[in-house]
Amino acid sequence: MPGIYLHIPFCKQACTYCNFHFSTSLRLKEDMLKAIHKELLSQKDYLQGQAIETIYFGGGTPSLLSADEINRITELIFENYTVSALKEFTLEANPDDLSPAYLKSLRSTQVNRLSIGVQSFHENDLQYMHRAHNAQEADYAIKAAQDAGFTNLTIDLIYGTPGLGDAGWKQNLDKTASLQIPHFSAYALTVEEGTPLHHSISKKKTKPVNAAQAASQFEILMDYAASIGYEHYEISNFAKPGSYAIHNTNYWRGLPYLGIGPSAHSFNGNTRRWNISNNALYIKNIFENIPVHEEEQLTRIQHLNEYIMTSLRTMWGCDLDKISKEWDEDYAKTIEKSSHNFRERNWLMQKDRKLILTNAGKLFADKIAAEMFIG
């Protein structure tokens, strides 16, 4: 079943590594929320009446919204979309926003899952990334959320920062385990063009990222997570059994979703579209009834290659029987043949008719998928 993603494009300050669309000025916040309301109404037929399974507030920093603002958006969704199947309602939050008073107010909303942007429990890492919170606030926010009754939690962690040694990375993982968090995501620090981090490194003002260090910490991560009962169900995601992120898992399964807000993406099974990444222009176009998105029609081969890429990232793997049934048996044979070299290198394994990355292969997931693409 499909989901709705809402992009809230505001942050208190810019993290050095972030290349998502956001603004540190809240000047347009009220107009932005009105525009998001209007886009929700204008796109209510996009999912063709299918029952919504998940709602996800991402950003940016959605925890800059008040409970009343969240409720007004939620009420609009409930009035105009089929929500009888709703299972998961996620709000991304920064630790410094999660005061007891704010958490109490969130209990009056439909939010039942918090995604907390911890990134690290070490002060040096947070300063390097120019995060708005400190290490003490990261620890406190998780405990405060649990005390407020939010048991469905996930946190984000980043590894590979120049000042983070292997011992420090293990301490982050130990802390995650000790807090009994059912789900976490872990990402290698990447240097994207146009970010402050990229500029600072290019000017030799900041230490560069060490790819070998990041790879080593990814291996530590995989071994550690398995040792304490977390399932590595997607390249960057780890969960206790039964605690998978439904919204993101549905992305990887190729299910439809509607994206609302500037820079948000949508997919209905046949077409993919993306909204403009400009707050002022998004608001202007919405109120002047000018389309705010571009769109492409996916070919069958593009759809197949997307399936190869996303399915290989998961523990369930790339299903050759599915490819044979939904595309063509010849494609399934070609993909199985192209996987042979990776199986010989122990980067892929084959279980029945499913191709699954090994731990060694997870270090090269994008390369493997690209070489298995059709056409």
C-alpha positions as CSV (number, residue, x, y, z in Angstrom):
1,M,0.0,0.0,0.0
2,P,1.2,3.5,-0.8
3,G,2.5,6.3,1.5
4,I,2.6,10.0,1.7
5,Y,5.8,11.9,2.2
6,L,5.8,15.6,3.2
7,H,8.9,17.7,2.9
8,I,9.2,20.4,5.5
9,P,12.1,22.6,4.1
10,F,13.3,24.5,7.1
11,C,16.2,24.0,9.5
12,K,17.7,26.1,12.4
13,Q,21.1,25.9,10.9
14,A,22.9,24.2,8.0
15,C,24.8,21.0,8.6
16,T,28.1,21.0,6.7
17,Y,27.4,17.7,4.8
18,C,23.7,18.2,4.0
19,N,22.6,18.5,0.3
20,F,18.9,18.2,1.0
21,H,16.6,21.1,0.1
22,F,16.0,23.5,3.1
23,S,16.1,27.1,4.3
24,T,17.4,28.4,7.6
25,S,14.9,31.3,7.4
26,L,11.4,30.6,8.7
27,R,10.0,33.7,7.0
28,L,8.0,31.7,4.5
29,K,6.9,29.0,7.0
30,E,3.2,30.1,7.2
31,D,2.9,30.5,3.4
32,M,4.7,27.2,2.9
33,L,2.2,25.3,5.1
34,K,-0.7,26.9,3.2
35,A,0.9,25.7,0.0
36,I,1.4,22.2,1.3
37,H,-2.3,22.1,2.2
38,K,-3.2,23.2,-1.3
39,E,-1.0,20.7,-2.9
40,L,-2.4,17.9,-0.8
41,L,-5.9,18.8,-2.0
42,S,-4.8,19.1,-5.7
43,Q,-3.1,15.7,-5.7
44,K,-5.7,13.7,-3.8
45,D,-6.4,11.6,-6.9
46,Y,-2.7,10.8,-7.6
47,L,-2.9,7.5,-5.7
48,Q,-6.3,6.6,-7.2
49,G,-8.0,6.1,-3.9
50,Q,-5.6,3.4,-2.6
51,A,-5.5,3.1,1.2
52,I,-2.6,5.0,2.7
53,E,-0.3,2.8,4.9
54,T,2.3,5.4,6.0
55,I,2.7,9.1,6.4
56,Y,6.2,10.5,6.8
57,F,7.2,14.1,7.7
58,G,10.8,14.6,6.5
59,G,13.0,17.5,5.7
60,G,14.6,19.7,6.6
61,T,13.5,19.6,10.2
62,P,9.8,18.7,10.7
63,S,10.2,19.0,14.4
64,L,10.1,22.8,13.9
65,L,6.3,22.3,13.4
66,S,4.0,22.6,16.3
67,A,1.6,19.9,17.2
68,D,-1.2,22.1,16.0
69,E,0.5,22.5,12.6
70,I,1.0,18.8,12.3
71,N,-2.6,18.2,13.3
72,R,-3.9,20.6,10.6
73,I,-2.0,18.7,7.9
74,T,-3.1,15.4,9.3
75,E,-6.7,16.4,9.4
76,L,-6.6,17.4,5.7
77,I,-5.1,14.0,4.8
78,F,-7.7,12.1,6.8
79,E,-10.5,14.1,5.2
80,N,-9.3,13.6,1.6
81,Y,-7.4,10.3,1.5
82,T,-8.2,6.8,2.5
83,V,-6.4,6.2,5.8
84,S,-8.1,3.1,7.1
85,A,-4.9,1.1,6.6
86,L,-2.6,3.6,8.3
87,K,0.1,1.8,10.3
88,E,3.1,4.2,10.6
89,F,3.3,7.9,11.0
90,T,6.9,9.1,11.2
91,L,8.2,12.5,12.2
92,E,11.9,13.3,11.7
93,A,13.1,15.3,14.7
94,N,16.3,17.0,15.9
95,P,17.3,16.1,19.5
96,D,17.3,19.8,20.6
97,D,13.6,20.0,19.7
98,L,12.5,17.1,21.8
99,S,11.7,18.8,25.1
100,P,9.3,17.1,27.4
101,A,6.7,19.8,26.6
102,Y,7.0,19.2,22.8
103,L,6.9,15.5,23.2
104,K,3.8,15.7,25.3
105,S,2.2,17.9,22.6
106,L,3.1,15.2,20.0
107,R,1.1,12.7,21.9
108,S,-2.0,14.7,20.8
109,T,-1.1,14.0,17.2
110,Q,-1.2,10.8,15.0
111,V,2.6,10.6,15.1
112,N,3.5,7.1,16.3
113,R,7.2,6.9,15.3
114,L,10.1,9.3,15.7
115,S,13.2,9.4,13.6
116,I,15.8,11.3,15.6
117,G,18.8,12.8,13.9
118,V,21.5,11.9,16.4
119,Q,24.3,11.4,14.0
120,S,26.8,10.8,16.8
121,F,27.1,10.7,20.6
122,H,30.5,12.4,20.4
123,E,30.8,16.2,20.7
124,N,33.7,16.5,18.2
125,D,31.7,14.8,15.5
126,L,28.7,17.0,16.1
127,Q,30.8,20.1,15.9
128,Y,32.5,18.9,12.7
129,M,29.1,18.4,11.1
130,H,27.8,21.7,12.5
131,R,24.8,20.1,14.2
132,A,22.4,22.2,16.2
133,H,22.4,19.8,19.2
134,N,25.2,18.5,21.5
135,A,26.0,15.0,22.7
136,Q,24.1,15.4,26.0
137,E,21.0,16.5,24.2
138,A,21.2,13.4,21.9
139,D,21.2,11.1,24.9
140,Y,18.5,13.1,26.7
141,A,16.1,13.3,23.7
142,I,16.0,9.5,23.2
143,K,15.3,8.9,26.9
144,A,12.7,11.7,27.0
145,A,10.9,10.3,23.9
146,Q,10.8,6.9,25.6
147,D,9.5,8.4,28.8
148,A,6.8,10.2,26.8
149,G,5.6,6.8,25.4
150,F,7.3,6.7,22.0
151,T,8.6,3.2,21.8
152,N,8.8,3.0,18.0
153,L,12.0,5.0,17.6
154,T,14.8,5.1,15.0
155,I,18.0,7.2,15.1
156,D,20.4,8.2,12.4
157,L,24.2,7.7,12.8
158,I,27.1,8.8,10.6
159,Y,30.4,7.0,10.4
160,G,33.6,7.9,8.6
161,T,34.0,11.4,10.0
162,P,37.7,12.3,10.2
163,G,37.9,12.5,14.0
164,L,35.9,9.3,14.6
165,G,38.2,6.4,15.2
166,D,37.0,2.8,15.3
167,A,36.9,2.8,19.1
168,G,34.7,5.9,19.0
169,W,32.4,4.3,16.4
170,K,32.0,1.2,18.6
171,Q,31.0,3.5,21.5
172,N,28.3,5.0,19.3
173,L,27.0,1.5,18.6
174,D,27.3,0.5,22.2
175,K,25.2,3.6,23.2
176,T,22.6,2.7,20.6
177,A,22.3,-0.8,22.0
178,S,22.2,0.3,25.6
179,L,19.3,2.7,24.8
180,Q,17.3,-0.2,23.4
181,I,16.4,1.5,20.2
182,P,14.6,-0.9,17.9
183,H,15.8,0.6,14.7
184,F,18.7,2.7,13.4
185,S,20.1,3.9,10.1
186,A,23.8,4.4,9.6
187,Y,25.4,6.3,6.7
188,A,28.9,6.9,5.6
189,L,29.8,10.6,5.6
190,T,29.8,11.6,2.0
191,V,31.1,14.9,0.5
192,E,28.5,16.3,-1.9
193,E,29.4,19.1,-4.3
194,G,28.0,22.5,-3.3
195,T,27.9,21.7,0.5
196,P,29.9,23.7,3.0
197,L,31.9,20.5,3.8
198,H,32.9,20.1,0.1
199,H,34.0,23.8,0.0
200,S,35.9,23.5,3.3
201,I,37.7,20.4,2.2
202,S,38.6,21.8,-1.2
203,K,40.1,24.9,0.5
204,K,42.0,22.5,2.8
205,K,40.3,24.0,5.8
206,T,38.9,20.7,6.9
207,K,40.3,17.2,6.9
208,P,39.0,15.1,4.0
209,V,37.0,11.9,4.4
210,N,39.0,8.7,4.4
211,A,37.2,6.1,2.3
212,A,39.2,3.2,3.8
213,Q,38.3,4.3,7.3
214,A,34.6,4.5,6.3
215,A,34.8,1.0,4.8
216,S,36.4,-0.4,7.9
217,Q,33.7,1.2,10.1
218,F,31.0,-0.3,7.9
219,E,32.4,-3.7,8.4
220,I,32.5,-3.1,12.2
221,L,28.9,-2.0,11.9
222,M,27.7,-5.1,10.2
223,D,29.5,-7.5,12.6
224,Y,28.3,-5.6,15.7
225,A,24.7,-5.3,14.6
226,A,24.5,-9.0,13.9
227,S,26.1,-9.8,17.3
228,I,23.3,-8.0,19.2
229,G,20.3,-9.1,17.2
230,Y,19.8,-6.4,14.7
231,E,18.8,-7.5,11.2
232,H,20.7,-5.8,8.4
233,Y,17.6,-5.5,6.2
234,E,18.8,-2.8,3.9
235,I,22.3,-1.4,3.2
236,S,22.0,1.5,5.7
237,N,19.2,0.2,7.9
238,F,19.2,-2.1,10.9
239,A,16.2,-3.3,13.0
240,K,15.2,-5.7,15.7
241,P,12.9,-8.4,14.2
242,G,9.6,-6.8,13.3
243,S,10.8,-3.2,13.7
244,Y,11.5,-2.5,10.0
245,A,10.6,1.0,8.7
246,I,7.4,0.4,6.8
247,H,7.5,3.6,4.8
248,N,11.1,3.2,3.5
249,T,10.7,-0.5,3.0
250,N,7.8,0.2,0.7
251,Y,10.1,2.5,-1.3
252,W,12.5,-0.4,-1.8
253,R,9.6,-2.7,-2.7
254,G,8.7,-0.3,-5.5
255,L,5.3,0.6,-4.1
256,P,3.6,4.0,-5.0
257,Y,4.0,7.1,-2.9
258,L,3.0,10.7,-3.1
259,G,5.5,13.4,-2.3
260,I,4.3,16.8,-1.1
261,G,6.4,20.0,-0.7
262,P,9.4,21.5,-2.5
263,S,11.9,18.9,-3.8
264,A,9.5,16.0,-2.9
265,H,9.4,13.0,-5.2
266,S,6.4,10.9,-6.2
267,F,5.9,7.5,-7.9
268,N,2.7,5.8,-9.1
269,G,4.1,2.7,-10.6
270,N,4.5,4.1,-14.1
271,T,5.7,7.7,-13.8
272,R,8.1,9.4,-11.5
273,R,8.0,13.1,-10.7
274,W,9.8,15.6,-8.6
275,N,8.8,19.0,-7.3
276,I,10.9,22.2,-7.8
277,S,13.5,22.8,-5.1
278,N,12.8,26.5,-4.5
279,N,10.6,27.6,-1.6
280,A,9.4,30.9,-3.0
281,L,8.7,29.6,-6.5
282,Y,7.0,26.5,-5.1
283,I,4.6,28.7,-3.0
284,K,4.0,31.1,-5.9
285,N,3.2,28.4,-8.4
286,I,1.0,26.5,-6.0
287,F,-1.2,29.6,-5.5
288,E,-1.2,30.5,-9.2
289,N,-2.2,26.9,-10.1
290,I,1.0,26.4,-12.1
291,P,2.5,22.8,-12.0
292,V,5.3,22.6,-9.5
293,H,6.7,19.2,-10.7
294,E,8.5,17.7,-13.6
295,E,7.6,14.1,-14.7
296,E,9.1,11.2,-16.6
297,Q,7.4,8.1,-17.9
298,L,9.4,5.0,-16.9
299,T,10.1,2.5,-19.6
300,R,9.8,-1.2,-18.7
301,I,13.6,-1.5,-18.7
302,Q,14.0,1.5,-16.4
303,H,11.5,0.0,-14.1
304,L,13.4,-3.3,-14.1
305,N,16.7,-1.7,-13.5
306,E,15.3,0.3,-10.6
307,Y,14.0,-3.0,-9.2
308,I,17.5,-4.6,-9.5
309,M,19.1,-1.6,-7.7
310,T,16.6,-1.4,-4.8
311,S,16.1,-5.1,-4.3
312,L,19.8,-5.8,-4.1
313,R,20.1,-3.3,-1.2
314,T,17.8,-5.4,0.9
315,M,18.2,-8.7,2.8
316,W,15.4,-10.2,0.6
317,G,17.5,-9.8,-2.5
318,C,16.7,-9.7,-6.2
319,D,14.0,-12.2,-7.1
320,L,14.6,-13.8,-10.5
321,D,11.1,-15.4,-10.4
322,K,9.6,-12.0,-10.0
323,I,11.6,-10.7,-12.9
324,S,10.6,-13.6,-15.0
325,K,6.9,-13.1,-14.2
326,E,6.7,-9.3,-14.3
327,W,9.2,-8.7,-17.1
328,D,10.6,-11.6,-19.1
329,E,12.3,-14.9,-18.4
330,D,15.1,-14.0,-20.8
331,Y,15.9,-10.9,-18.6
332,A,16.0,-13.2,-15.6
333,K,18.5,-15.5,-17.3
334,T,20.6,-12.5,-18.4
335,I,20.7,-11.1,-14.9
336,E,21.5,-14.5,-13.4
337,K,24.4,-14.9,-15.9
338,S,25.7,-11.4,-15.2
339,S,25.8,-12.2,-11.5
340,H,28.1,-15.2,-11.9
341,N,31.3,-13.2,-11.6
342,F,30.1,-11.5,-8.4
343,R,29.1,-14.9,-6.9
344,E,32.6,-16.2,-7.7
345,R,34.1,-13.3,-5.8
346,N,31.7,-13.9,-2.9
347,W,30.0,-10.6,-3.3
348,L,26.7,-12.2,-4.2
349,M,25.1,-15.5,-3.1
350,Q,22.1,-17.2,-4.7
351,K,19.4,-18.7,-2.5
352,D,16.9,-20.6,-4.7
353,R,16.1,-17.9,-7.2
354,K,17.1,-14.9,-5.2
355,L,20.4,-13.0,-5.6
356,I,21.5,-11.5,-2.2
357,L,24.6,-9.4,-1.4
358,T,27.1,-10.9,1.0
359,N,28.7,-8.6,3.6
360,A,31.7,-8.2,1.3
361,G,29.4,-7.3,-1.6
362,K,27.6,-4.7,0.4
363,L,30.7,-2.6,0.1
364,F,30.2,-2.5,-3.7
365,A,26.4,-2.5,-3.9
366,D,26.1,0.3,-6.5
367,K,28.8,-1.2,-8.7
368,I,27.2,-4.6,-8.6
369,A,23.7,-3.3,-9.4
370,A,25.0,-1.1,-12.3
371,E,26.8,-4.0,-13.9
372,M,23.6,-6.1,-13.7
373,F,21.4,-3.5,-15.4
374,I,19.6,-4.5,-18.6
375,G,20.2,-2.5,-21.7
